[in-house]
Amino acid sequence: MNLDRATSGKLLDAKRELRARILRDRDAKPARARATASASIAASLSTREDFALSRNVLLTLPFGSEWDTRALLVAALAHAKTVALPRVNLATRMLDLCAIARLEHDVMPGYRGIPEPCAHCAPLDVATIDWVLVPGVAFDSDGHRIGYGGGYYDRLLPLLRVDAHRVAGAFELQLVERVPAASHDVTVEAIVTETRSISIAR
């Protein structure tokens, strides 16, 4: 459904306001509390059946006050999964997916300082991915999300296979009653926080 200009503007304003509020709250969370919560999130994600059965996973690395995903990445490599990380392609405004094997050797700061795979990392076709950790700033119990405003995952998620699992990790404070969303926004099928896991009907 196409939104008229006024409705679209209101939606963008609502997203910006929510994004700013959640980022303030997340930044204010003490580092020790973030570390403890991150360990719980990673442990819960690593024991999910959909993650255990996946062979090619798309993960992210933490930036700023995001939850620390490194334990999940280490677990994926330890179980011989192919691990992809995204790299921003400014020319296409898309995410290029590249395989990494060693965190200390294959990752460096990239777009806006976000950890990205190095140039020597082999590219992966999006069609090979069967499990993706979907980042975001805020989520709701219907699986809607807002990111940082660049739209990179909004463009990537529709390209995944229909049977690819889309799962988000987040701090409990990032869950809100309702995320402003348009009808075409792609949802996630599960959200895992430090205290609970929410399953959403696909």
Residue frames relative to the residue before (quaternion, step in Angstrom):
aa qw qx qy qz dx dy dz
M 1.0000 0.0000 0.0000 0.0000 0.00 0.00 0.00
N 0.3361 -0.7379 0.5505 0.1987 3.57 -0.87 0.98
L 0.2910 -0.7482 0.5706 0.1728 3.53 -0.91 0.93
D 0.4451 -0.6585 0.5170 0.3176 3.57 -1.01 0.72
R 0.7136 -0.5002 0.2803 0.4024 3.54 -1.24 0.48
A 0.6627 0.5114 -0.3193 0.4442 3.60 0.91 -0.85
T 0.6663 0.4928 -0.2998 0.4726 3.58 0.93 -0.90
S 0.6405 0.5268 -0.3186 0.4590 3.56 1.00 -0.85
G 0.6514 0.5200 -0.3129 0.4554 3.57 0.99 -0.82
K 0.6476 0.5100 -0.3158 0.4699 3.58 1.00 -0.80
L 0.6364 0.5290 -0.3235 0.4587 3.57 1.03 -0.80
L 0.6634 0.4991 -0.3031 0.4678 3.58 0.92 -0.87
D 0.6412 0.5193 -0.3239 0.4628 3.57 1.00 -0.80
A 0.6548 0.5102 -0.3115 0.4626 3.58 0.96 -0.86
K 0.6473 0.5114 -0.3169 0.4680 3.58 1.01 -0.77
R 0.6499 0.5181 -0.3206 0.4545 3.59 0.94 -0.85
E 0.6589 0.5137 -0.3081 0.4549 3.57 0.95 -0.87
L 0.6701 0.4838 -0.2962 0.4787 3.58 0.94 -0.90
R 0.6331 0.5421 -0.3289 0.4440 3.58 0.93 -0.86
A 0.6754 0.4987 -0.2960 0.4556 3.56 0.85 -0.96
R 0.6626 0.5126 -0.3109 0.4489 3.59 0.95 -0.86
I 0.6926 0.4708 -0.2884 0.4642 3.59 0.84 -0.95
L 0.6388 0.5185 -0.3399 0.4557 3.60 0.97 -0.72
R 0.6155 0.5276 -0.3482 0.4708 3.60 1.05 -0.70
D 0.6764 0.4895 -0.2930 0.4659 3.56 0.91 -0.93
R 0.6674 0.5027 -0.3083 0.4549 3.58 0.94 -0.85
D 0.6460 0.5213 -0.3153 0.4599 3.57 0.99 -0.84
A 0.6811 0.5003 -0.2836 0.4531 3.58 1.10 -0.69
K 0.5132 0.6352 -0.4284 0.3867 3.61 1.22 -0.24
P 0.4831 -0.6921 0.4432 0.3019 3.64 -0.67 1.01
A 0.6159 -0.5922 0.3791 0.3552 3.56 -1.06 0.80
R 0.6563 0.5076 -0.3264 0.4528 3.59 0.93 -0.82
A 0.6511 0.5030 -0.3144 0.4736 3.58 0.99 -0.78
R 0.6208 0.5271 -0.3407 0.4699 3.59 1.05 -0.72
A 0.6581 0.5163 -0.3132 0.4496 3.58 0.94 -0.87
T 0.6611 0.5005 -0.3049 0.4685 3.58 0.93 -0.88
A 0.6700 0.4876 -0.2963 0.4750 3.56 0.91 -0.91
S 0.6316 0.5445 -0.3337 0.4396 3.59 0.99 -0.81
A 0.6372 0.5268 -0.3266 0.4581 3.58 0.98 -0.83
S 0.6563 0.5075 -0.3070 0.4663 3.58 1.00 -0.81
I 0.6475 0.5150 -0.3161 0.4643 3.59 0.96 -0.87
A 0.6745 0.4980 -0.2981 0.4562 3.59 0.85 -0.97
A 0.6476 0.5198 -0.3218 0.4548 3.59 0.96 -0.84
S 0.6656 0.4991 -0.3043 0.4640 3.59 0.94 -0.86
L 0.6624 0.5049 -0.3075 0.4603 3.58 0.93 -0.86
S 0.6859 0.5136 -0.2948 0.4229 3.58 0.89 -0.92
T 0.7072 0.4352 -0.2664 0.4894 3.59 1.19 -0.42
R 0.4312 0.6847 -0.4752 0.3455 3.60 1.23 0.12
E 0.5397 -0.6348 0.4438 0.3299 3.58 -1.00 0.78
D 0.6551 0.5188 -0.3347 0.4355 3.59 0.92 -0.83
F 0.6452 0.4965 -0.3229 0.4827 3.59 1.07 -0.68
A 0.6559 0.5315 -0.3164 0.4327 3.58 0.89 -0.92
L 0.7262 0.4376 -0.2438 0.4709 3.59 1.00 -0.79
S 0.5595 0.6197 -0.3884 0.3900 3.59 1.22 -0.24
R 0.2887 -0.7579 0.5615 0.1642 3.53 -1.13 0.67
N 0.7856 0.1926 -0.0862 0.5816 3.61 1.02 -0.79
V 0.0018 -0.8384 0.5420 -0.0580 3.57 -0.30 1.25
L 0.2573 -0.7339 0.6109 0.1483 3.52 -1.14 0.77
L 0.0253 -0.8114 0.5826 -0.0395 3.55 -0.55 1.20
T 0.2836 -0.7071 0.6024 0.2381 3.54 -1.35 -0.12
L 0.3272 -0.6978 0.5864 0.2494 3.56 -1.29 0.21
P 0.5866 -0.6360 0.3690 0.3394 3.59 -1.04 0.73
F 0.0714 -0.7589 0.6471 0.0182 3.49 -1.24 0.73
G 0.8228 0.1098 -0.1058 0.5475 3.57 -0.85 0.94
S 0.7908 -0.2939 0.2358 0.4823 3.56 -0.89 -0.97
E 0.3085 0.7563 -0.5179 0.2541 3.60 1.18 0.46
W 0.5806 -0.5463 0.4463 0.4065 3.57 -1.22 0.35
D 0.4982 -0.6955 0.4493 0.2575 3.55 -1.06 0.86
T 0.2072 -0.8287 0.5165 0.0597 3.57 -0.35 1.31
R 0.4440 0.7478 -0.4401 0.2237 3.61 1.20 -0.26
A 0.6209 0.5411 -0.3589 0.4393 3.63 1.00 -0.68
L 0.6367 0.5092 -0.3295 0.4763 3.60 1.05 -0.71
L 0.6416 0.5204 -0.3211 0.4631 3.58 0.98 -0.80
V 0.6472 0.5091 -0.3142 0.4725 3.59 0.94 -0.86
A 0.6457 0.5179 -0.3177 0.4624 3.59 0.99 -0.83
A 0.6425 0.5247 -0.3229 0.4556 3.59 0.99 -0.83
L 0.6687 0.4838 -0.3012 0.4776 3.59 0.93 -0.87
A 0.6416 0.5373 -0.3241 0.4412 3.59 1.00 -0.80
H 0.7162 0.3991 -0.2392 0.5202 3.59 1.17 -0.57
A 0.5371 -0.6897 0.3624 0.3234 3.55 1.26 0.60
K 0.3437 0.7130 -0.5315 0.3016 3.56 1.03 0.73
T 0.4321 -0.6156 0.5715 0.3282 3.55 -1.25 0.40
V 0.1343 -0.8116 0.5679 0.0284 3.56 -0.63 1.17
A 0.1137 -0.7834 0.6099 0.0382 3.55 -0.78 1.08
L 0.1283 -0.7366 0.6562 0.1012 3.50 -1.28 0.60
P 0.4432 -0.6988 0.4851 0.2829 3.59 -1.08 0.59
R 0.1083 -0.7558 0.6404 0.0824 3.54 -1.24 0.59
V 0.4422 -0.7084 0.4863 0.2572 3.56 -0.78 1.04
N 0.1500 -0.7506 0.6395 0.0718 3.54 -0.95 1.00
L 0.2798 -0.8070 0.4972 0.1525 3.57 -0.17 1.27
A 0.6117 0.5674 -0.3558 0.4211 3.60 1.10 -0.60
T 0.7774 0.3158 -0.1666 0.5179 3.58 0.94 -0.88
R 0.3021 -0.7609 0.4964 0.2887 3.57 1.31 -0.40
M 0.5380 0.5641 -0.4167 0.4677 3.52 1.10 0.86
L 0.4674 -0.6322 0.5267 0.3231 3.55 -1.35 0.04
D 0.2334 -0.7291 0.6269 0.1448 3.55 -0.94 0.96
L 0.2644 -0.7731 0.5602 0.1362 3.58 -0.88 0.94
C 0.0067 -0.8100 0.5843 -0.0502 3.57 -0.80 1.05
A 0.4423 -0.6985 0.5017 0.2546 3.58 -1.04 0.81
I 0.0942 -0.7665 0.6312 0.0721 3.53 -1.12 0.73
A 0.2345 -0.7776 0.5709 0.1200 3.56 -1.18 0.65
R 0.7898 0.1242 -0.0565 0.5979 3.57 1.14 -0.67
L 0.4685 -0.7195 0.4436 0.2570 3.53 -0.59 1.21
E 0.7197 0.4648 -0.2564 0.4475 3.57 0.87 -0.96
H 0.7275 0.4322 -0.2286 0.4814 3.59 1.20 -0.44
D 0.7823 0.4018 -0.1578 0.4490 3.56 1.05 -0.79
V 0.7106 0.4222 -0.2379 0.5101 3.61 1.26 -0.01
M 0.0741 0.7718 -0.6290 0.0562 3.54 -1.12 0.79
P 0.6239 -0.5273 0.3917 0.4233 3.63 -1.17 0.34
G 0.0931 -0.8116 0.5764 0.0204 3.56 -0.89 0.95
Y 0.8487 0.0031 0.0421 0.5272 3.55 -0.91 -1.00
R 0.8492 -0.0486 -0.0322 0.5248 3.57 -0.71 1.17
G 0.6680 -0.5200 0.2915 0.4454 3.56 1.18 0.57
I 0.4454 0.6902 -0.4556 0.3429 3.58 1.27 0.09
P 0.4918 -0.6567 0.4704 0.3249 3.65 -0.88 0.83
E 0.0253 0.8019 -0.5919 0.0775 3.55 -0.81 1.10
P 0.5990 -0.5553 0.4181 0.3976 3.61 -1.20 0.37
C 0.5210 -0.6485 0.4643 0.3040 3.55 -1.07 0.77
A 0.6953 -0.5000 0.3297 0.3973 3.55 -1.30 0.35
H 0.6666 0.5204 -0.3187 0.4281 3.61 1.07 -0.61
C 0.5304 0.6489 -0.4106 0.3591 3.62 1.20 -0.24
A 0.4940 -0.6913 0.4508 0.2737 3.56 -0.94 0.95
P 0.4510 -0.6853 0.4960 0.2845 3.60 -0.96 0.82
L 0.1905 -0.7612 0.6099 0.1105 3.55 -1.23 0.61
D 0.4522 -0.6614 0.5273 0.2827 3.54 -1.08 0.75
V 0.5408 -0.6381 0.4426 0.3233 3.58 -0.94 0.88
A 0.6131 0.5787 -0.3463 0.4115 3.60 1.12 -0.60
T 0.6277 0.5434 -0.3458 0.4373 3.61 1.21 -0.33
I 0.5819 0.6145 -0.3685 0.3848 3.60 1.20 -0.42
D 0.0783 -0.8150 0.5721 0.0480 3.59 -0.83 0.95
W 0.7684 0.1613 -0.1406 0.6032 3.62 1.26 0.07
V 0.0121 -0.8148 0.5792 -0.0237 3.58 -0.77 0.97
L 0.3054 -0.7023 0.6165 0.1826 3.53 -1.05 0.89
V 0.1855 -0.8230 0.5324 0.0699 3.54 -0.33 1.27
P 0.2725 -0.7727 0.5467 0.1726 3.60 -0.60 1.06
G 0.1226 0.7924 -0.5945 0.0599 3.53 -1.27 0.24
V 0.4984 -0.6360 0.5015 0.3093 3.52 -1.31 0.28
A 0.8029 0.0059 0.0369 0.5950 3.59 0.94 -0.89
F 0.1000 -0.7798 0.6175 0.0231 3.55 -1.18 0.72
D 0.1569 -0.7536 0.6169 0.1641 3.55 -1.29 0.29
S 0.6931 -0.5254 0.3158 0.3793 3.56 -1.28 0.31
D 0.6035 0.5186 -0.3690 0.4803 3.59 1.28 0.04
G 0.5876 -0.6169 0.3488 0.3906 3.58 1.30 0.05
H 0.4688 0.6580 -0.4612 0.3667 3.59 1.24 0.14
R 0.0945 -0.7969 0.5965 0.0138 3.56 -1.15 0.66
I 0.1105 -0.7184 0.6653 0.1704 3.50 -1.36 0.21
G 0.3086 -0.7458 0.5667 0.1656 3.52 -1.09 0.79
Y 0.7635 -0.3691 0.2803 0.4497 3.52 -1.14 -0.70
G 0.6533 -0.5608 0.2996 0.4111 3.57 1.26 0.09
G 0.5702 0.6186 -0.3813 0.3830 3.59 1.23 -0.13
G 0.3984 -0.7575 0.4401 0.2717 3.58 1.21 -0.39
Y 0.3885 0.7583 -0.4688 0.2332 3.61 1.23 0.07
Y 0.7129 0.4139 -0.2698 0.4976 3.60 0.88 -0.83
D 0.5626 0.5747 -0.3924 0.4464 3.59 1.13 -0.45
R 0.6931 0.4427 -0.2685 0.5015 3.57 1.10 -0.67
L 0.6680 0.5164 -0.3066 0.4396 3.59 1.07 -0.66
L 0.6601 0.5739 -0.3331 0.3521 3.58 0.75 -1.04
P 0.6713 0.4878 -0.3368 0.4450 3.67 0.87 -0.71
L 0.6325 0.5491 -0.3339 0.4324 3.61 1.21 -0.35
L 0.5297 0.6349 -0.4073 0.3877 3.58 1.25 -0.29
R 0.6098 -0.5217 0.4389 0.4042 3.54 -1.25 0.39
V 0.6075 -0.5733 0.4031 0.3739 3.56 -1.11 0.64
D 0.7361 0.4220 -0.2347 0.4744 3.59 1.01 -0.77
A 0.4515 0.6729 -0.4659 0.3554 3.62 1.23 0.13
H 0.3974 -0.7281 0.5092 0.2296 3.57 -0.87 0.95
R 0.1517 -0.7762 0.6100 0.0501 3.54 -0.96 0.99
V 0.0848 0.8190 -0.5491 0.1435 3.55 -0.21 1.32
A 0.2022 -0.7864 0.5758 0.0955 3.57 -0.96 0.87
G 0.1728 -0.7200 0.6573 0.1404 3.51 -1.28 0.57
A 0.1224 0.7953 -0.5816 0.1195 3.58 -0.97 0.79
F 0.5299 -0.5660 0.5085 0.3745 3.51 -1.28 0.32
E 0.6380 -0.5419 0.3882 0.3855 3.56 -1.15 0.61
L 0.6414 0.5479 -0.3267 0.4262 3.61 1.00 -0.75
Q 0.6300 0.5425 -0.3354 0.4431 3.59 1.22 -0.32
L 0.5761 0.5587 -0.3880 0.4533 3.59 1.26 -0.05
V 0.0554 -0.7979 0.6002 -0.0096 3.55 -0.85 1.00
E 0.6667 -0.5127 0.3527 0.4102 3.56 -1.25 0.34
R 0.8047 -0.0798 0.0781 0.5830 3.58 0.95 -0.85
V 0.2439 -0.7356 0.6161 0.1404 3.54 -0.95 0.96
P 0.4497 -0.6647 0.5093 0.3106 3.63 -0.80 0.89
A 0.1003 0.8182 -0.5510 0.1301 3.59 -0.60 1.10
A 0.3580 -0.6826 0.5919 0.2357 3.52 -1.28 0.56
S 0.6761 -0.5274 0.3313 0.3937 3.56 -1.21 0.44
H 0.7000 0.4768 -0.2763 0.4542 3.60 1.12 -0.59
D 0.4706 0.6831 -0.4491 0.3318 3.63 1.23 -0.12
V 0.3930 -0.7272 0.5205 0.2141 3.56 -0.92 0.99
T 0.2755 -0.7764 0.5502 0.1368 3.57 -0.89 0.97
V 0.4280 -0.6402 0.5571 0.3108 3.54 -1.37 0.15
E 0.4707 -0.6958 0.4687 0.2732 3.58 -1.20 0.44
A 0.7946 0.0593 -0.0488 0.6023 3.59 1.25 -0.22
I 0.1290 -0.7542 0.6391 0.0779 3.53 -1.24 0.62
V 0.1093 -0.7986 0.5913 0.0249 3.56 -0.77 1.07
T 0.0642 -0.7811 0.6209 0.0146 3.56 -0.81 1.06
E 0.7079 -0.4422 0.3258 0.4440 3.57 -1.28 -0.13
T 0.7650 0.3691 -0.1964 0.4898 3.60 1.19 -0.34
R 0.8261 0.0488 0.0167 0.5612 3.62 1.10 -0.45
S 0.2762 -0.7044 0.6219 0.2017 3.49 -1.43 0.20
I 0.1603 -0.7829 0.5982 0.0596 3.56 -0.88 0.99
S 0.1667 -0.7750 0.6036 0.0849 3.56 -0.80 1.04
I 0.1546 -0.7888 0.5931 0.0455 3.55 -0.96 0.96
A 0.4877 -0.6600 0.4806 0.3092 3.57 -0.86 0.90
R 0.3956 -0.7251 0.5132 0.2332 3.57 -0.87 0.94
